[in-house]
Amino acid sequence: MMQRKRLSNTQNSSQSKAASVPRRSDTLQGEEEDDDITFTQPSTSQVQRGLERLTPAQVDQKTAEVVQYFLVRDQKKIPIRRADLVKHVVKEYRNIYTEIMKRAARTFEQVFGLKLVEIDTKNHVYILINKMETVEGAPLSNPSNPKMGLLFVILSIVFMKGGVVKENLIWNTLKKLRVDPGEKHEEFGDVKRVVTDEFVRQRYLEYVRIPHTEPIEHEFRWGQRAELEVSKVKILEFMGQLHDQDPQSWSQQYKEATNPNPNSTQASTSSQR
């Protein structure tokens, strides 16, 4: 009887200890947030003092590491957080962070024809965009990558419908194109995951829950990367060819495409869905 009581007390004690220990994922998330919270952007004088303590070769090497980190991560088009950059690459060189980023941005522009853009100034999130594609008319206008072709179709639907589209309209349109989100596709695999997870993480799309809907409904909008990379003029030209119609016949979309306003997509009304 005494042994059972001791065993019970031991189990209760273990359970209470386990409950008090935070889960690993929670701890890591908290650490990542703390990494950025504790990081303060160095002042000009701090950067200057930091540069004086380092050789040009050391600064060049660290800049090269940052450039390589961006190029590798950008292959999957996943935005890069300042917290991750400082923690995994910049490390002890954080006191010259602004100088490193300035040099990295110059390297991207002059060597690779890429532009480093901070798309979220509150949480400090960066992406790379192709400057040539932006100038000439966006990378998705003649997509050779099948996934980019799928994305171009979705972005076209959202744009032509006024900037905000309920997800059912997207799924129904894709079904007509023989891309069923409920079935595994030979080219895209899990279509729904690609659209609602991969494209969203890449910031091409926003997938937003519509309040007070039962069952739960979502809607799609253009993401920050799409606003920077994709030409609405090219989308209109594509739609014109598809429907054998003059792009200017879509007067509202033509006006938005030829007079870009960064808030135009977000400001679209629900009546156009």
Secondary structure, DSSP 4 states (H G I P E B T S, - for coil): -HHHHHHHHHHHHHHHHHHHSPPHHHHHHHHHHHHHHS--PPPHHHHHHHHHTS-HHHHHHHHHHHHHHHHHHHTTT--EEHHHHIIIIIGGGGGGHHHHHHHHHHHIIIII-EEEEEEETTTTEEEEEEHHHHHHT-TTSS--SHHHHHHHHHHHHHHHTTS-EEHHHHHHHHHHTT--TTSEETTTEEHHHIIIIIHHHTTSEEEEEPTT-SS--EEEEE-HHHHHH--HHHHHHHHHHHHT--GGGSHHHHHHHHS--TTTTTT--GGG-
